[in-house]
Amino acid sequence: MPDTISSIISPEGSLEILSQHEVSRLHDTSKAGLHDLLRRCALAVLNCGSPTDDSVALMEAYRDFDIEVIPQDRGIRLKLTNAPAEAFVDGRMIRGIREHLSSVLRDIVYVYNEIQGHQRFDLTTAEGTTNAVFHILRKAGTLKPGRDPSLVVCWGGHSISREEYEYSKDVGYHLGLREMDICTGCGPGAMKGPMKGANVAHAKQRRRQGRYLGISEPGIIAAEAPNPIVNELVVMPDIEKRLEAFVRLGHGIIVFPGGVGTAEEILYLLGILLHPENADMELPVIFTGPANSADYFRRIDEFLVYTLGEEVRALYRVIIDNPTEVARAMRKGIDAVTDYRRTRQDAFYYNWRLTIDRHFQETFEPTHQAMAGLALRRDLPTHELAANLRRAFSGIVAGNVKEQGIRAIRAHGPFRLHAEAELMRRLDALLGSFVAQGRMKLEGKYEPCYTLG
């Protein structure tokens, strides 16, 4: 049995000062269906640093863990029972973990109290969804109106080689030297490396307000706890709103080697940029990795061209084994973003102008029936095929690391995907390469959660 500690703590940040009405609502909410969600997410944050991406195994290891919201006259306190001992030093919770725990609680409560089911947010429309994403980010204090564009979104796998991790750290270092900040999915691997590198560079440049922004969602945070460098954490309600937050906030995007989650992000991004209304959008996109990742990006590039068309290549640049060139190209691209938005009097802190088709906003629940029903055919409109491929990869991510997906696979067997013959062959080759390269899982033998046919 792992070592545990029980403690009562005060939240850090915006939950410290609440009205009695807000405290009452928060207490009622936790008792009306959110307790299990809070418990799973809180345990993941408290277990930061553990080398596992199996959320079910984590819950089973700490089955006696619990979190209780205790209302006070001037706010709330959190009662933690049998929490992972690694989250404490001499009986006191590590401050960064306490901040992350408070952010998780803040965003879950805000979404369920103020966003979902609220009349002013029509989540069945593109405008309503984008407005909801904006309000969640504003509540978290993530929007920074007084800062020039500098936020680089870094995507990549949580299960990567040591060489790929060091490369991502080196890229982050060169970005930081050029006064750029980092936004990632906040987990390990290619999400941690750029932040770590930028943190060192910011110290050298005396950049005292460096940003290391992590954006997660409940299913992912329960499998990939925020790395300790994250100094701003936002938890979106689902993967679709998480992805929208990335592209609305980011001023440029760098993609490192990864697995199906990274492929999902790539398809989401390029599917949006291919929309005719985004034809003149300034958003630099760079695929990069060390020398031994050249084959990985060649496979990605070939798959994208086959599924989305030759014109997709104009939307990204591939740079292999050259961190300095990546940083210089991104700095130049973000300078172009600054000029573009200033000319059009657009906000620097949130990309309202970007058009996102409803296919990319609609919440996809990866059940066995939904996965089997995905239309994967090249005669579909390009944006629709991109959206369906994104959903297919999202379902595989769920089956790999999310508790609900893992339990569904255990109960009913692997998801089954259907596609036309040549697309099936290429999809099989791409997914097979991810498995062969160990990109699906952090530890242990990988058992595929999908079948093709």
Summary of the structure (lengths in Angstrom):
residues: 453
radius of gyration: 21.1
end to end distance: 42.1
largest distance: 64.3
contacts: 1603
relative contact order: 0.11
helix: 52%
strand: 14%
